[in-house]
Amino acid sequence: MAARRVLVVDDEPTIAASVAARLRSEGFAVEVAHDGPSAMAAFEAVEPDLVVLDVMLPGFDGLEVCRRIQARRAVPVLMLTARDAETDLLVGLAVGADDYLTKPFSIRELAARVHVLLRRVDRAQERAETRIVLGELEIDVAQRRVARAGEAAHLTPLEFDLLVHLAGRPRTVVTREALLASVWGWSDGAGARTVDSHVKALRRKLGADLIRTVHGVGYACEVPA
């Protein structure tokens, strides 16, 4: 089996080298870039299975790189940031990031997050169901395509998996903790803000009436009229 390909983008050579070395030691094929333009060139050339992406980059920043990546192909993105303000996190998630780590971070934890993100993609591809139809909402699970009222929507890998998890259980309330465990693969239950941000993105792309908030509990997918 060919090694999974990871693109590491960071303008600090020591950090990029450390991350690349750890991921290579775990069997990944790793390409490294240090700025926005070279990141996009490497993305087109390598076609990675996952991108580890720093926010602060020369040329253009990691948020713009993430936007451009997701416009070309849905691929998991793990963002690295020296900032931990809530607005920075929300912006990163809004442009298509699937997970994030704040510097300084543990190389071991980063490698674990990479494995979790790729396992989530693999599980999604192995799902038995191939199509979900709820009113005007149509989800082709096998092709990872979504449309509402015939209009296609571009979702990030994590947004798509979150939608499939909720739509596969219409009108059933799913707690944030259950979503974090099933969709993100996080077992500690922390990260409700991340769930909320991704639900907000789904509502923006597919309609505010698609997912109902059950305050203090979680979310339920409503059957669109």
C-alpha positions in Angstrom: 0.0 0.0 0.0 1.3 3.4 -0.9 2.2 5.7 2.0 -0.3 8.4 2.8 0.9 11.8 1.6 1.0 14.8 4.0 1.9 18.4 3.1 3.5 20.3 6.0 3.5 24.1 5.6 5.3 26.3 8.1 7.6 29.3 7.7 9.8 28.2 10.7 12.2 25.7 9.2 12.9 24.0 12.6 9.2 23.4 13.2 8.6 22.2 9.7 11.6 19.8 9.9 10.5 18.4 13.3 6.9 17.8 12.1 8.1 16.2 8.9 10.6 13.9 10.7 8.0 12.7 13.1 5.4 12.0 10.4 8.0 10.2 8.2 9.0 8.0 11.1 5.3 7.0 11.3 5.3 5.9 7.6 3.9 9.0 5.9 5.3 10.5 2.7 5.9 14.2 3.6 6.4 17.3 1.4 7.4 20.6 3.1 6.6 24.2 2.0 7.4 27.5 3.8 5.1 30.1 2.3 1.7 30.5 0.7 2.7 30.3 -3.0 5.0 27.3 -2.6 2.3 25.6 -0.5 -0.2 25.8 -3.3 2.4 24.6 -5.9 3.2 21.6 -3.6 -0.5 20.9 -3.1 -1.1 20.7 -6.9 2.0 18.6 -7.5 1.7 16.2 -4.6 -2.1 15.8 -4.2 -1.7 15.2 -0.4 -4.1 13.2 1.7 -3.8 15.8 4.5 -2.3 19.2 5.1 -0.6 20.5 8.2 -0.9 24.3 7.8 0.5 27.2 9.8 -1.6 30.3 9.9 1.2 32.9 9.7 2.9 32.5 6.4 4.7 34.9 4.0 3.3 35.4 0.5 -0.3 34.9 1.7 -1.4 33.4 5.0 -2.6 30.0 5.9 -6.2 31.0 5.9 -5.9 32.0 2.3 -4.1 28.7 1.5 -6.9 26.8 3.2 -9.5 28.6 1.2 -7.7 27.8 -2.1 -7.1 24.2 -1.1 -10.8 23.6 -0.3 -11.9 25.3 -3.5 -9.9 22.7 -5.4 -10.4 19.5 -3.5 -11.9 18.5 -0.1 -8.9 17.4 2.0 -8.4 17.4 5.8 -6.5 20.4 7.1 -4.9 20.6 10.5 -4.0 24.2 11.3 -1.2 25.4 13.5 -1.4 28.9 15.1 0.6 30.9 17.6 -2.7 32.7 18.4 -5.5 31.3 20.4 -8.2 34.0 20.2 -11.6 32.6 19.5 -12.1 34.7 16.4 -8.9 33.3 14.9 -10.2 29.8 15.5 -13.6 30.5 14.1 -12.1 32.1 11.0 -9.9 29.0 10.5 -12.8 26.7 10.8 -14.9 28.8 8.5 -12.4 28.5 5.6 -12.3 24.8 5.9 -9.9 23.7 8.6 -10.8 20.4 10.3 -8.7 20.7 13.4 -6.2 23.0 15.0 -3.2 23.1 17.4 -1.9 26.2 19.2 1.9 26.7 19.4 3.8 25.5 21.2 2.4 22.0 20.7 3.5 18.5 21.2 4.8 16.7 18.1 3.4 13.5 19.5 -0.1 15.1 19.8 0.2 16.5 16.3 1.0 13.0 14.9 -2.0 11.6 16.9 -4.3 14.2 15.4 -3.1 13.4 11.9 -3.9 9.7 12.4 -7.4 10.6 13.8 -8.3 12.8 10.9 -7.2 10.2 8.3 -9.1 7.4 10.2 -12.2 9.6 10.1 -11.9 9.9 6.3 -11.4 6.2 6.0 -14.4 5.4 8.1 -16.5 7.7 6.0 -15.5 6.0 2.8 -16.3 2.6 4.3 -19.9 3.5 5.2 -22.5 1.0 3.9 -25.1 3.6 3.0 -24.5 5.3 -0.4 -27.3 7.9 -0.5 -29.4 9.9 2.0 -32.4 11.8 0.8 -34.4 14.1 3.2 -36.9 16.2 1.4 -34.9 18.6 -0.8 -31.6 17.5 0.7 -29.6 14.9 -1.2 -26.4 13.4 0.1 -24.3 11.0 -2.1 -22.1 9.4 0.6 -20.0 7.4 -1.9 -19.2 10.4 -4.0 -19.2 12.8 -1.1 -21.5 15.2 -2.8 -24.3 17.3 -1.3 -27.1 19.3 -2.9 -30.2 21.1 -1.6 -33.1 21.8 -4.0 -30.8 20.8 -6.8 -28.1 23.3 -5.9 -24.7 21.7 -5.1 -22.8 22.8 -1.9 -19.1 22.5 -1.4 -18.4 21.1 2.1 -15.1 20.4 3.8 -14.4 16.8 4.7 -15.4 17.4 8.4 -18.5 19.4 7.5 -19.6 16.5 5.2 -19.0 13.9 7.9 -20.9 15.9 10.5 -23.8 16.3 8.1 -23.9 12.6 7.3 -23.9 11.8 11.0 -26.8 14.1 11.7 -28.8 13.4 8.5 -28.5 9.6 9.1 -30.5 10.2 12.3 -33.2 12.6 11.2 -35.0 14.4 14.1 -32.8 12.6 16.6 -30.9 14.9 19.1 -27.2 14.2 19.1 -25.1 15.6 22.0 -22.0 17.7 21.3 -20.0 15.0 23.2 -21.3 12.3 21.0 -20.6 14.3 17.8 -17.0 15.0 19.0 -16.5 11.2 19.7 -18.1 9.9 16.5 -17.1 12.6 13.9 -13.9 14.1 15.3 -12.7 11.0 17.2 -12.1 13.0 20.4 -12.7 11.0 23.5 -12.3 13.7 26.2 -15.5 15.6 25.3 -13.8 19.0 25.1 -14.4 21.1 22.0 -18.0 22.1 22.0 -17.0 25.4 20.4 -15.6 23.4 17.4 -18.9 21.6 16.9 -20.9 24.8 17.1 -18.6 26.4 14.5 -19.1 23.6 12.0 -22.8 23.5 12.5 -22.8 27.3 11.8 -20.9 26.6 8.5 -23.4 23.9 7.5 -26.3 26.3 8.1 -24.6 29.0 6.1 -24.1 26.6 3.1 -27.3 24.6 3.3 -29.9 26.8 5.0 -30.5 27.9 8.6 -33.5 25.5 9.0 -31.5 22.4 8.3 -30.1 21.8 11.8 -32.0 22.5 15.0 -30.2 23.6 18.2 -31.3 21.9 21.4 -29.9 24.3 23.9 -27.7 22.7 26.5 -27.7 19.4 24.7 -26.8 19.3 21.0 -28.2 19.3 17.6 -30.8 17.5 15.4 -31.2 17.4 11.6 -34.7 18.5 10.5 -36.3 17.1 7.4 -36.4 20.0 4.9 -39.7 20.8 3.4 
